[in-house]
Amino acid sequence: MNTYRSNIPSPYKTRERINPIQEEITKNVGNFNLTVTTEQDFETIALFKNIEGFVAFKTTLKKGNQLLSIGYGSAVLNRLNKFVERTVLFAKNSSLIDAMVRSTKILDALYVMPNQKDIEEKDLEGRDSPAFYGDEDLPQTATDKQRNFLTKLVENCDESEKEEYLSALASPYLSKFQCSELIQKLMPVK
């Protein structure tokens, strides 16, 4: 009995797919250009003016010109806590940590992606991750046509709902899917 066996490998077998967990991890790894600004929090200090030795900091975390979060930290210098440098550093670092913790909640809503340049430079086993995974895995932003149609639908809403929809519409990260859901929600039922 003759059996035919091709020595040519199948193109489908040569392209190995990474495990789905590792695939998701790879999408979220990269460099983020964040701006961290720490300043003395005079408003909080004014509130606690009766406490001698009160130190307060406010840390602002931004990506570009987009505000991600604001964190607060404070400490008290007194005879029990006499290490000035350590206490001030503790207050500053606690404001930074607070800003980072608060930003994790909003980063998910904004869907902050790593810098595109850094993704392109990063090579995973000879394959650039965006090309390897394809654009269909990344959420696509809403088109101008969708945004314009949604704007017309929002104009007919109540004032209380209008603000909510306009804030969603103002987001540059509004995906096609989210926009489509809002349009379906606002479409008049016939």
C-alpha positions in Angstrom: 0.0 0.0 0.0 1.4 3.4 -1.1 0.8 6.3 1.2 1.5 9.8 0.0 3.5 11.9 2.5 4.4 15.4 1.7 7.7 16.7 2.9 6.4 20.3 2.7 5.2 21.5 6.1 1.8 23.0 6.4 1.8 26.8 6.8 -0.7 26.4 9.5 1.6 24.2 11.6 4.6 26.5 11.4 2.9 29.4 13.1 2.7 28.4 16.7 0.2 30.3 18.8 1.2 31.4 22.3 -0.8 30.2 25.3 -3.8 32.6 25.8 -2.6 33.7 29.3 0.8 34.6 27.9 -0.8 36.3 25.0 -2.8 38.6 27.3 0.2 39.3 29.4 2.2 40.3 26.4 -0.4 42.8 25.3 -0.1 44.6 28.6 3.7 44.7 28.9 5.5 47.8 27.8 6.7 51.3 28.7 4.4 54.0 29.8 5.4 57.7 29.8 3.7 59.0 32.9 4.3 62.3 34.5 4.4 62.4 38.3 4.2 65.8 40.0 4.6 66.0 43.8 3.8 69.3 45.6 3.1 70.4 49.1 -0.7 70.1 49.9 -1.5 73.5 51.4 -5.2 72.9 51.4 -4.8 69.9 53.7 -2.3 71.7 55.9 -4.8 74.6 56.3 -7.4 72.1 57.5 -5.1 70.7 60.1 -3.4 74.0 61.1 -4.1 73.1 64.8 -1.7 70.1 64.6 1.9 71.3 65.0 4.4 69.6 62.7 1.8 68.4 60.2 3.3 67.7 56.7 1.1 67.0 53.6 1.8 66.2 50.0 -0.3 65.9 46.9 0.9 63.8 43.9 -0.6 64.2 40.5 -0.2 61.4 37.9 -0.7 62.2 34.2 -0.2 60.5 30.9 0.5 63.3 28.4 -1.9 66.0 29.3 -4.6 63.6 30.5 -5.0 63.5 34.3 -5.1 59.9 35.7 -5.2 60.4 39.4 -4.3 62.5 42.4 -2.9 61.0 45.6 -2.5 62.4 49.1 -0.1 61.7 51.9 0.6 63.2 55.3 2.6 62.7 58.5 3.2 64.5 61.8 6.5 65.6 63.1 6.6 65.5 66.9 8.8 64.2 69.8 7.7 60.6 69.2 8.4 60.9 65.5 11.6 63.0 65.4 13.3 61.7 62.3 12.5 64.7 60.0 13.9 63.3 56.7 12.2 59.9 57.1 8.9 61.4 58.1 8.8 63.8 55.2 9.8 61.1 52.8 7.1 58.8 54.2 4.4 61.5 53.6 5.7 62.1 50.0 5.9 58.4 49.2 2.4 57.7 50.6 1.0 60.4 48.3 2.7 58.7 45.4 1.4 55.3 46.3 -2.1 56.7 46.8 -1.9 58.2 43.3 -0.8 54.9 41.8 -3.5 52.9 43.6 -6.2 55.4 42.4 -4.9 55.3 38.9 -5.3 51.5 38.6 -9.0 52.1 38.8 -9.1 54.6 36.0 -6.5 53.1 33.8 -8.9 50.2 33.1 -11.6 52.7 32.1 -9.2 54.7 29.9 -7.5 51.6 28.5 -4.0 53.1 28.5 -1.8 51.3 26.0 1.9 51.2 26.2 3.7 53.6 23.9 3.4 52.3 20.3 7.1 53.0 19.6 8.1 50.8 22.5 5.8 48.0 21.3 7.3 48.1 17.8 10.9 47.9 19.2 10.1 45.0 21.4 10.5 41.7 19.6 9.0 38.5 20.8 10.8 35.5 19.4 11.3 37.3 16.1 7.7 38.5 15.9 6.5 42.0 16.7 3.6 41.5 19.0 1.1 43.8 17.2 1.8 42.1 13.9 1.7 38.7 15.4 -1.6 39.1 17.2 -3.3 41.2 14.6 -5.2 44.4 15.0 -8.5 42.6 15.6 -7.4 41.7 19.2 -7.0 45.4 20.1 -10.2 47.5 20.7 -10.8 49.9 17.8 -11.9 53.4 18.6 -15.3 54.6 17.4 -15.5 56.1 14.0 -16.4 59.7 13.3 -19.7 58.5 11.7 -20.6 56.6 14.9 -19.7 59.6 17.1 -21.7 62.0 15.0 -24.8 59.7 15.0 -24.5 59.2 18.8 -24.2 63.0 19.3 -27.5 63.5 17.4 -29.2 60.8 19.6 -27.8 62.4 22.8 -29.4 65.8 21.9 -32.8 64.2 22.4 -32.0 62.9 25.9 -33.0 64.3 29.3 -30.5 66.7 30.8 -29.6 64.2 33.6 -28.7 61.5 31.0 -27.1 63.9 28.6 -24.1 64.7 30.8 -23.4 61.0 31.2 -23.5 60.3 27.5 -21.5 63.4 26.5 -18.7 62.4 28.9 -18.6 59.0 27.4 -18.6 60.5 23.9 -15.8 62.9 24.8 -13.4 60.1 25.7 -10.8 59.4 22.9 -10.8 55.8 24.0 -14.5 55.1 23.2 -14.5 51.8 21.3 -16.6 50.9 18.3 -18.3 48.3 20.5 -19.1 50.7 23.3 -20.4 53.3 20.9 -22.6 50.7 19.2 -24.1 49.7 22.5 -24.9 53.3 23.4 -26.5 53.9 20.0 -28.7 50.8 20.5 -29.6 52.0 24.0 -30.6 55.4 22.7 -32.4 54.4 19.5 -36.1 54.9 19.7 -38.1 51.6 19.6 -40.6 51.3 16.8 
